Amino acid sequence: DPALAPISGGWGELVGGGAVLLYRCPPGSAPSPTSVRRCGPDGTWDPLPGGGQEPPKCQAVFCPAPLEFEHGWFYPRGGRHPPGSLLRYGCSGGFSLRGPAERRCGDGGRWEGPDPVCDDGSGDCPAPAVPPGASMEGSRARFSVEGRVRFRCRPGLQLVGSAERRCLEGGSWSGTEPRCRDPNSFDTPEDVAEAFLASLSQSVEGFFFVFGDFLVVSDPTSKRRISLDAGGALNVFLVLDASRSVNPRDYELARDALSELVEKFSPGTPKIPPKSSSSHLGPPQFSPVPPQIPLGPRKFSPVPLPPGRANMGGSPVPVLHQIQELLSIGRDPRDPRDEFLDVYVFGLGQDAHAETLNALGSKKPGEQHVFFLRETEELQEVFHKMIDESSTLGLCGVSLEFARAEERERNPWEVTVTVTRPGKGQERCQGSLVSPYFVLSAAHCFTASDRPEWLGVDIGPRDRRGVSGLFLHPEFSPGSRRDRGVPEFYDFDVALVQLDKAVHPSPSHRPICIPCTEGASRALRLPEKSSCQDHRRLLLPPKNVEAFFLTPHGSGGLQRQKVLLKLGDQRGPCEADALRAPPYANVSLLSDIVTPRFLCSGGHEPQVDPNACPGDSGGPVVVTWGKRHFQVGVVSWGVLPVCRQRRAPAFARDFHVNLFEVLPWLRERLRDEDLGFLP
């Protein structure tokens, strides 16, 4: 119950199925002493950091005030600077302002834009900017080649970036621009995505990610930009320690964040191992850095990371030094090879150890490598904002799974098809976007006499599309077995609806993967010459298969209903319950109702499956493989209308048309959609 863990001045938001409580505060404030509480096995919220008894509160966040601004002025001086406040700068005579004349305090407690500085251009290097909250040691004579300047933050602030910078030949400073960070301030996902992507866009060959206690070693296969073209690749290797400092849920969320960025778009299987379960057996053992790391510019091997942060023993900094040594980075002052290694560090939550993380992060002029986020969930949001959406329509089955994603972004292929028959009212069914122009649905939602102009397709709450064509499967004939006592026969219950305008890609509008297509092969990471049988083997093996369908709720909401497709020993009993449907009371042969073209779900074994509602008809039955989604069926019919009952009888089953069994028709109708159906 979130009411048992209130926050003063703010509110709580349940995520993760109610197991996690995220504290939210009004703009200009932040939760203290923590922003997240987790529900323990005993049903109580975990204790506050430090064992405090006072309830959490929303604490005001401020941007640090400048301590000095040499050869210039700033206003207002002193006092506190809450989010939204402005700071203005100017220079004395003979000096020019480099940087913004006005800065705004951002919502996260960080000044927007670069630090300004007054400079007369007399040094070998330009005058270095002093960040708000810091002081600089060193005279202007130190702006000559080999001169050094040092920065120090006032007590209570953390220095992030280079504490010392050296004037280099060529007129630039070593290291990266420092900043002073309040421990209660955090970078926003928007700021992180912008700065991170700006740095990634540099043509550096290899880079590392560090998330709190764990390290990711990565190498791109081309110049570093994240454009998600089909067939593009980015290889990521993740190495985690086995210490108790890595919360299992945070581990999973961080791993999912990386997967959102990489795994979904990789043609090869990322080497992201499961969490080790041996941490309770004693101190974990770590091998030295693998000697097989090549010195070439492309491939790196996974690197083991010692457990814990610097204040817990086992700093990861020595491992980084080993990596630098193996890559010949920093050996020769004349050619340090810094361009061959970038380390990006993400501090998560209020217990992130800023000093250690800053020591790990690369320090390069004009780039930011150390970031602080309030909670693990924001990692997924950061990576989503980094992705180039312009070429993702060819990437089928992509969805956004982070906590703040909207329901349509989690299920961007789902649409609603409405038929308005003159004088007869409306009928609604679900459907799935399978290409820019086509929606797949159930044939029983339509009649042979329905006209395209009677149809509308809602691909979002306020986005209705017209229809130019309606195509029912030619073998769908619901009345064909009435002579056998079957009033409604749903074999081949599939239809395609052609839109009058193409759907352009966006986070809430994407196609789902259709089996036996080239896009699905890439999503399944199969070889180029894979077969349709390979797809069936992975997506519908002869056992119970986890899947889901969607039930609309509220105003444009979508709820995933997780079921098991009975394809193993339970297939027979599942299908046999079809004879218990009231319309088939006088039918004796199961084969008169259920054909090999159906998938069956529902029942109580080995779990209680939810049942489809009448309005779910035509929607996709989805199997998730990796981080991509594949439609294997179309919701067709059920034994009983029990969707709103608390506990349906065990024989309440649902039947769905198996797409593998109607592929010849799909291949023919979608031949011009560039889906690349496999032979």
C-alpha positions in Angstrom: 0.0 0.0 0.0 1.7 3.3 -1.1 -0.2 5.1 1.6 2.1 3.4 4.1 5.1 5.1 2.6 4.1 8.7 1.9 6.3 11.5 0.8 5.8 15.0 2.2 5.1 17.6 -0.6 4.9 15.0 -3.4 3.3 11.8 -4.5 4.1 8.2 -5.2 3.8 6.3 -8.5 3.6 2.5 -8.5 5.5 0.7 -11.3 6.8 -2.8 -11.9 3.4 -4.3 -11.2 3.1 -2.5 -7.9 6.4 -3.8 -6.5 8.2 -0.5 -6.9 7.1 3.0 -5.6 8.7 6.0 -7.3 8.5 9.3 -5.5 7.6 12.3 -7.6 8.0 16.0 -6.6 6.8 19.2 -8.2 9.3 21.0 -10.5 12.1 22.6 -8.6 12.3 19.9 -5.9 13.5 16.3 -5.6 12.7 13.4 -3.3 15.0 13.0 -0.2 16.6 10.8 1.1 15.5 8.4 -1.7 13.4 8.5 -4.9 12.4 4.8 -4.9 11.1 2.2 -2.5 10.7 -1.5 -3.1 8.2 -3.9 -1.7 9.9 -6.7 0.1 8.8 -10.4 0.3 7.0 -9.7 3.6 4.8 -7.0 1.9 6.5 -4.0 3.6 8.4 -1.2 1.9 12.2 -1.3 2.3 13.7 0.9 5.0 15.0 4.4 4.2 18.7 5.0 3.6 20.5 5.5 6.9 17.7 4.0 8.8 15.8 7.3 9.2 12.3 7.2 10.6 11.1 10.6 9.2 9.0 10.2 6.0 10.7 11.2 2.8 10.1 14.8 1.6 10.4 16.9 -1.5 13.5 19.0 -1.0 14.2 22.1 -3.0 16.8 21.8 -5.7 19.1 24.7 -6.5 21.8 25.4 -9.1 25.1 26.3 -7.5 26.0 30.0 -7.3 29.2 31.3 -9.0 32.0 32.0 -6.6 34.1 34.0 -9.0 33.9 35.4 -12.5 37.3 36.9 -13.4 37.4 40.1 -15.5 33.6 40.4 -15.5 30.4 40.5 -13.6 27.3 38.3 -13.0 23.8 39.1 -11.6 22.2 38.3 -9.3 25.0 37.7 -6.9 24.8 35.4 -3.9 21.6 33.7 -2.7 20.0 30.6 -4.1 19.1 29.8 -7.7 16.0 27.6 -8.0 15.1 26.0 -11.3 13.8 28.5 -13.8 15.9 31.4 -12.4 18.2 33.3 -14.7 21.9 34.4 -14.3 23.3 37.2 -16.5 27.0 37.7 -17.3 29.1 40.6 -18.7 32.8 41.4 -19.2 35.0 44.3 -18.3 36.6 46.5 -20.9 39.1 44.8 -23.1 37.6 41.4 -22.5 35.1 39.5 -24.7 32.5 37.2 -23.4 32.8 33.6 -24.7 29.6 31.6 -24.0 26.1 32.7 -23.2 25.3 36.1 -21.7 22.3 34.5 -19.9 21.8 31.1 -18.4 18.8 29.3 -17.0 18.8 27.0 -14.0 17.4 23.7 -15.3 14.8 21.5 -13.6 17.5 19.0 -12.5 19.5 21.7 -10.6 22.1 22.2 -13.4 22.8 25.4 -15.3 21.9 25.2 -19.0 24.5 25.8 -21.7 28.3 26.0 -21.4 30.1 28.0 -18.7 30.8 31.6 -19.9 34.2 33.2 -19.5 35.8 36.6 -20.1 39.0 36.4 -22.3 41.3 38.9 -23.9 43.0 36.4 -26.1 46.5 37.0 -24.7 47.2 33.4 -23.6 48.5 30.5 -25.7 45.3 28.7 -24.6 41.9 30.5 -24.2 41.0 31.4 -20.7 39.3 28.3 -19.1 35.8 28.8 -17.8 35.2 28.4 -14.0 32.0 26.6 -13.3 29.5 27.9 -10.8 30.3 26.7 -7.3 34.1 26.4 -8.1 37.2 28.4 -7.7 40.3 28.2 -10.0 43.9 28.2 -8.8 46.5 29.5 -11.2 47.5 32.9 -12.7 47.1 34.0 -16.3 50.7 33.1 -16.9 49.6 29.6 -16.6 47.5 30.0 -19.8 50.8 29.4 -21.7 51.8 26.0 -23.1 52.3 23.4 -20.3 50.7 25.8 -17.8 48.2 24.2 -15.5 45.1 25.3 -13.7 43.2 23.5 -10.9 39.6 23.6 -9.9 38.0 23.1 -6.5 34.3 23.0 -5.6 33.0 24.6 -2.4 32.1 22.2 0.4 29.0 20.2 -0.2 29.4 20.1 -4.0 31.0 17.3 -6.0 33.5 18.0 -8.8 32.7 16.2 -12.0 35.1 16.5 -14.9 38.8 17.4 -14.8 40.1 18.8 -11.5 43.3 19.8 -13.4 43.8 20.9 -17.0 47.0 21.6 -18.9 47.6 24.0 -21.8 48.6 21.9 -24.8 50.5 22.8 -27.9 48.0 23.9 -30.5 46.1 26.1 -28.0 43.7 23.7 -26.4 43.2 22.4 -22.8 43.6 18.8 -21.7 40.8 17.0 -20.0 37.2 18.1 -20.0 35.3 21.1 -18.6 34.6 20.6 -14.8 31.3 21.3 -13.1 30.2 21.3 -9.5 27.3 19.1 -8.7 24.9 19.2 -5.8 24.3 15.6 -4.6 20.6 16.2 -4.8 20.7 17.3 -8.4 20.5 15.0 -11.4 20.8 15.2 -15.2 17.5 15.0 -17.1 17.1 12.2 -19.6 16.9 14.8 -22.3 20.2 16.4 -21.3 21.9 13.0 -21.0 20.7 11.9 -24.4 21.9 15.1 -26.1 25.3 15.1 -24.5 25.9 11.3 -24.8 24.9 11.2 -28.4 27.0 14.3 -29.2 30.0 12.5 -27.8 29.2 9.2 -29.5 29.0 11.0 -32.9 32.7 11.5 -32.7 34.7 8.9 -34.8 36.1 7.0 -31.8 36.7 3.3 -32.4 35.9 1.7 -29.0 34.1 2.7 -25.9 33.1 1.4 -22.5 29.9 2.0 -20.5 30.0 1.9 -16.7 26.7 1.6 -14.8 27.3 2.0 -11.1 29.0 -1.3 -10.3 29.1 -2.8 -13.7 31.0 -2.3 -16.9 30.0 -2.7 -20.5 32.7 -3.1 -23.2 31.5 -2.2 -26.6 32.7 -1.6 -30.2 30.7 -0.2 -33.1 31.1 -1.7 -36.5 31.1 1.7 -38.2 31.4 5.4 -37.3 29.6 6.0 -34.1 26.1 7.1 -34.7 22.9 5.3 -33.7 20.8 5.0 -36.8 18.7 1.9 -36.6 18.7 0.7 -40.2 17.7 -2.9 -40.8 20.8 -5.0 -40.7 22.9 -2.4 -38.8 24.9 -3.6 -36.0 26.3 -2.5 -32.6 28.0 -5.2 -30.5 27.8 -4.8 -26.8 29.3 -7.1 -24.1 28.3 -6.7 -20.5 30.2 -7.9 -17.4 28.8 -7.7 -13.9 30.2 -8.2 -10.5 28.6 -10.7 -8.2 28.5 -8.5 -5.1 25.4 -7.7 -3.1 25.8 -4.1 -4.1 24.0 -4.8 -7.3 20.3 -4.8 -6.6 18.7 -7.6 -8.7 15.9 -5.4 -10.0 18.3 -2.6 -10.9 20.5 -5.1 -12.7 17.5 -6.2 -14.8 16.4 -2.7 -15.5 19.9 -1.6 -16.5 20.3 -4.7 -18.6 17.0 -4.0 -20.3 18.1 -0.4 -21.0 21.1 -1.7 -22.8 19.0 -4.2 -24.6 16.7 -1.4 -25.8 19.6 0.3 -27.3 21.4 -2.7 -28.7 19.9 -6.1 -28.5 16.7 -5.3 -30.5 18.8 -4.1 -33.4 21.7 -6.5 -33.4 21.9 -9.3 -36.0 24.0 -11.3 -33.5 23.1 -12.4 -30.0 24.5 -10.0 -27.4 26.6 -11.5 -24.7 24.6 -10.3 -21.8 24.8 -13.0 -19.1 22.2 -13.7 -16.4 22.9 -12.5 -12.9 25.2 -14.8 -11.0 23.6 -16.6 -8.1 26.8 -17.5 -6.4 27.5 -14.2 -4.6 26.5 -15.7 -1.2 29.1 -18.4 -1.5 32.0 -16.2 -0.5 34.1 -13.5 -2.1 33.8 -13.7 -5.9 36.9 -14.5 -7.9 37.9 -12.4 -10.8 40.4 -13.3 -13.5 42.8 -10.6 -14.8 41.9 -8.6 -17.9 41.8 -11.0 -20.8 45.2 -10.9 -22.6 43.5 -11.5 -25.9 42.1 -8.0 -26.2 43.6 -7.0 -29.6 45.2 -3.6 -30.1 43.4 -3.1 -33.4 40.6 -0.6 -33.6 37.5 -2.8 -33.7 37.1 -5.7 -31.3 37.3 -5.8 -27.5 36.8 -8.8 -25.2 34.6 -8.7 -22.0 36.4 -7.3 -19.0 35.8 -8.6 -15.5 35.0 -5.9 -12.9 35.8 -6.1 -9.2 32.8 -5.7 -6.9 31.7 -2.6 -5.1 32.5 1.0 -5.1 35.5 2.8 -3.8 34.0 3.2 -0.4 33.1 -0.5 -0.2 36.4 -1.9 -1.3 37.3 -3.1 -4.8 37.4 0.0 -6.9 37.1 -0.7 -10.7 39.6 2.0 -11.5 42.6 -0.5 -11.5 40.8 -2.6 -14.1 40.4 0.5 -16.3 44.2 1.1 -15.9 44.8 -2.5 -17.1 42.7 -1.9 -20.1 44.5 1.3 -20.9 47.8 -0.5 -20.6 46.8 -3.3 -22.9 45.6 -0.8 -25.5 48.8 1.2 -25.2 46.8 4.3 -24.1 48.8 6.9 -22.2 52.1 5.2 -22.6 53.6 7.8 -24.9 52.9 11.5 -23.9 53.5 12.5 -27.5 50.8 10.1 -28.8 48.6 9.1 -25.8 46.0 7.3 -28.2 43.2 8.7 -26.1 40.9 8.7 -29.1 40.9 4.9 -29.0 39.0 4.6 -25.7 36.0 6.4 -24.3 34.5 5.5 -20.9 30.9 6.6 -20.3 29.7 6.5 -16.7 26.2 6.6 -15.4 25.6 7.2 -11.7 22.2 5.9 -10.7 20.3 7.2 -7.7 21.4 9.2 -4.7 24.0 6.7 -3.5 26.1 6.9 -6.6 29.7 7.4 -5.6 30.6 10.5 -7.6 34.4 10.5 -6.9 34.8 6.9 -8.2 32.6 7.4 -11.2 34.4 10.6 -12.1 37.7 8.8 -11.9 36.4 6.3 -14.4 34.9 8.6 -16.9 36.9 9.8 -19.9 37.9 13.5 -19.9 37.9 15.0 -23.4 37.5 18.6 -24.4 33.9 19.5 -25.3 32.5 16.1 -24.3 30.6 14.8 -21.3 31.2 11.3 -20.1 29.9 11.2 -16.6 26.1 11.4 -16.0 23.9 11.2 -12.9 20.3 10.0 -13.2 17.8 9.8 -10.5 16.6 6.3 -11.1 17.4 3.2 -13.2 14.3 3.5 -15.2 15.6 6.7 -16.8 18.3 4.8 -18.6 15.7 3.3 -21.0 14.3 6.8 -21.6 17.8 8.1 -22.3 18.5 5.4 -24.9 15.1 5.9 -26.5 15.8 9.6 -27.0 19.1 8.7 -28.6 17.6 6.5 -31.3 17.3 7.9 -34.8 13.6 7.2 -35.6 13.9 8.1 -39.3 14.7 4.6 -40.5 13.0 2.4 -38.0 9.8 1.4 -39.9 11.7 -1.5 -41.5 12.5 -2.7 -38.0 9.4 -4.7 -37.2 8.3 -5.6 -33.7 10.0 -2.7 -31.9 8.4 -1.3 -28.8 9.3 0.9 -25.9 9.4 -1.0 -22.6 10.6 1.6 -20.1 8.4 2.6 -17.2 7.3 5.9 -18.5 6.5 4.8 -22.0 2.9 5.2 -23.0 0.7 2.2 -23.7 0.7 2.8 -27.4 4.5 3.1 -27.4 4.6 -0.4 -25.8 2.2 -1.7 -28.4 2.7 0.5 -31.4 1.3 -2.0 -33.9 -2.2 -2.2 -32.3 -5.1 -0.5 -34.1 -8.9 -0.4 -33.9 -11.0 -1.1 -37.0 -14.5 0.4 -37.0 -17.2 -0.6 -39.5 -20.1 1.8 -39.8 -22.9 0.1 -41.8 -25.6 2.5 -42.9 -28.7 1.9 -40.7 -27.1 -1.0 -38.8 -24.8 0.7 -36.4 -21.1 0.1 -35.7 -18.9 -2.8 -35.0 -15.3 -2.6 -33.7 -12.5 -5.1 -33.8 -8.8 -4.9 -33.2 -6.0 -5.3 -35.7 -2.3 -5.0 -36.2 -0.1 -2.9 -38.4 1.9 -5.2 -40.6 3.2 -2.8 -43.2 2.9 1.0 -43.9 -0.4 0.3 -45.8 -1.9 -2.8 -44.4 -3.7 -3.9 -41.2 -4.3 -7.6 -40.3 -7.5 -8.4 -38.5 -10.2 -11.1 -38.3 -12.5 -11.9 -41.2 -15.5 -12.4 -39.0 -15.4 -8.7 -38.2 -16.6 -8.0 -41.7 -19.0 -9.1 -44.4 -18.5 -9.7 -48.1 -20.7 -6.7 -48.8 -18.8 -4.2 -46.6 -17.5 -1.3 -48.5 -14.1 0.4 -47.8 -15.7 3.8 -47.2 -17.6 2.2 -44.3 -14.3 1.4 -42.5 -12.1 3.5 -40.4 -8.8 2.6 -38.7 -7.7 4.3 -35.5 -3.9 4.1 -35.1 -4.0 6.4 -32.0 -6.5 8.3 -29.9 -6.8 11.1 -32.4 -5.5 9.5 -35.6 -8.1 7.9 -37.8 -7.2 6.7 -41.3 -9.4 6.0 -44.2 -9.5 2.6 -46.0 -9.1 1.9 -49.7 -9.5 -1.9 -49.7 -10.8 -4.8 -47.7 -9.6 -8.4 -48.4 -11.1 -11.4 -46.6 -9.3 -14.8 -46.9 -11.0 -16.5 -49.9 -11.5 -19.8 -47.9 -13.3 -18.1 -44.9 -16.8 -19.3 -45.1 -18.6 -19.1 -41.7 -21.7 -20.9 -42.8 -20.1 -23.7 -44.8 -20.6 -26.4 -42.2 -24.2 -25.7 -41.0 -25.2 -29.1 -42.5 -23.0 -30.6 -39.8 -24.6 -28.7 -37.0 -21.9 -26.0 -37.0 -23.6 -22.6 -37.1 -20.4 -20.6 -37.2 -17.1 -22.0 -38.6 -14.0 -19.8 -38.2 -11.4 -21.5 -40.2 -9.2 -19.0 -42.2 -10.6 -16.2 -40.0 -8.2 -13.5 -41.3 -8.6 -10.3 -43.3 -6.4 -7.5 -44.5 -7.4 -3.8 -44.5 -5.6 -1.5 -46.9 -5.2 2.1 -45.7 -5.6 5.0 -48.0 -2.4 6.6 -46.7 0.9 5.1 -45.5 1.7 5.1 -41.8 5.0 6.9 -41.1 7.2 5.7 -38.3 7.0 7.1 -34.8 7.3 5.6 -31.3 3.6 5.0 -31.3 3.2 3.7 -34.9 5.3 0.7 -35.9 4.6 -2.6 -37.6 4.8 -6.0 -35.9 7.0 -8.7 -37.2 5.2 -11.3 -39.5 6.9 -14.7 -39.5 8.7 -15.9 -42.6 9.8 -12.4 -43.7 13.3 -11.0 -44.1 12.6 -8.4 -41.3 11.6 -11.2 -38.9 14.7 -13.2 -39.8 16.9 -10.2 -38.9 14.9 -9.8 -35.7 15.4 -13.5 -34.8 19.1 -13.1 -35.7 18.9 -15.9 -38.2 21.3 -16.3 -41.2 20.4 -14.7 -44.4 19.3 -18.0 -46.0 17.1 -19.1 -43.1 13.8 -20.9 -43.8 10.2 -20.5 -42.7 10.7 -23.7 -40.7 13.5 -22.0 -38.7 11.0 -19.3 -37.7 8.4 -21.8 -36.7 11.0 -23.8 -34.7 11.9 -20.6 -32.7 8.5 -19.0 -32.3 6.1 -22.0 -32.0 8.1 -25.0 -30.6 6.1 -28.1 -29.5 5.5 -27.0 -25.9 3.6 -24.3 -24.0 4.6 -21.0 -25.5 4.3 -17.7 -23.7 2.4 -15.1 -25.7 0.0 -12.2 -25.1 -2.9 -10.5 -26.7 -4.3 -7.0 -26.0 -7.5 -5.8 -24.4 -8.6 -2.2 -24.9 -9.5 -0.4 -21.7 -10.4 3.2 -20.8 -9.8 5.9 -23.3 -7.3 4.5 -25.7 -5.6 2.2 -23.1 -4.2 -1.2 -23.9 -3.7 -4.1 -21.4 -1.4 -7.0 -22.2 -3.1 -10.4 -21.4 -0.4 -13.0 -20.9 -1.4 -16.6 -22.0 0.2 -19.9 -22.8 -0.3 -21.3 -26.3 -0.8 -25.0 -25.8 1.4 -26.6 -28.4 2.7 -29.6 -26.4 1.0 -32.3 -24.4 -1.8 -29.9 -23.4 -2.8 -29.1 -27.0 -5.3 -32.0 -27.2 -7.2 -31.2 -24.0 -7.3 -27.5 -24.9 -8.8 -28.1 -28.4 -11.2 -30.7 -27.1 -12.9 -28.1 -24.9 -14.2 -26.4 -28.1 -17.0 -29.0 -28.1 -18.3 -27.4 -24.8 -19.1 -24.1 -26.5 -22.9 -23.6 -26.5 -23.2 -23.1 -30.3 -21.6 -26.5 -30.8 -23.8 -28.5 -28.3 -24.9 -30.8 -31.1 -21.5 -31.3 -32.7 -19.7 -34.6 -32.1 -16.6 -34.4 -34.3 -13.9 -32.0 -33.0 -12.5 -31.7 -36.5 -15.7 -30.1 -37.6 -14.8 -27.1 -35.4 -11.1 -27.0 -34.8 -8.7 -27.4 -37.7 -4.8 -27.4 -37.7 -4.9 -23.7 -38.5 -5.8 -22.8 -34.9 -3.8 -22.0 -31.8 -5.4 -22.7 -28.4 -5.0 -20.8 -25.1 -7.0 -20.5 -21.9 -7.6 -22.9 -19.0 -6.1 -23.3 -15.5 -3.1 -25.5 -16.2 -0.2 -24.8 -15.7 -1.5 -21.3 -15.0 -4.8 -19.5 -15.1 -4.9 -17.8 -18.5 -7.1 -14.7 -19.0 -9.7 -14.9 -21.7 -10.3 -12.7 -24.7 -13.3 -10.3 -24.8 -15.5 -9.9 -27.9 -13.8 -6.5 -28.6 -10.4 -8.2 -28.7 -11.3 -10.1 -32.0 -8.9 -9.5 -34.8 -6.0 -8.4 -32.5 -2.6 -10.0 -32.7 -1.4 -12.9 -30.6 2.2 -11.9 -29.9 5.3 -13.9 -29.0 8.3 -12.0 -27.7 11.7 -13.2 -28.7 14.7 -11.3 -27.4 13.4 -7.7 -27.3 11.3 -8.0 -30.5 7.7 -8.9 -31.0 6.2 -11.4 -33.5 2.6 -11.9 -34.4 1.9 -15.7 -34.6 -1.9 -15.5 -34.5 -5.1 -13.5 -34.9 -7.7 -13.6 -32.0 -10.7 -15.4 -33.5 -13.3 -17.0 -31.1 -13.8 -18.3 -27.6 -15.7 -21.2 -26.0 -17.5 -18.9 -23.4 -17.9 -15.1 -23.1 -16.2 -14.9 -19.7 -13.7 -12.1 -20.1 -15.1 -10.1 -17.2 -15.6 -13.0 -14.8 -13.2 -13.2 -11.9 -12.5 -16.9 -12.4 -13.6 -18.5 -15.6 -14.2 -22.3 -15.8 -11.2 -24.4 -16.8 -12.8 -25.2 -20.2 -13.1 -21.6 -21.2 -10.6 -21.6 -24.1 -9.8 -19.1 -26.9 -8.8 -20.0 -30.4 -6.6 -18.0 -32.7 -5.7 -18.4 -36.4 -2.1 -19.5 -36.8 -0.3 -17.2 -39.2 2.1 -19.9 -40.3 -1.0 -21.7 -41.8 -2.2 -18.7 -43.9 1.2 -17.5 -45.2 0.5 -18.3 -48.9 -2.4 -15.8 -48.8 -0.4 -13.2 -46.9 2.5 -13.5 -49.3 0.2 -12.9 -52.3 -1.7 -10.0 -50.8 1.4 -8.3 -49.4 3.6 -8.9 -52.3 4.1 -5.2 -53.0 4.9 -4.2 -49.4 8.6 -5.1 -49.5 8.4 -7.5 -46.6 10.6 -10.0 -48.3 8.7 -13.2 -47.7 10.9 -16.2 -47.5 10.5 -18.8 -50.2 
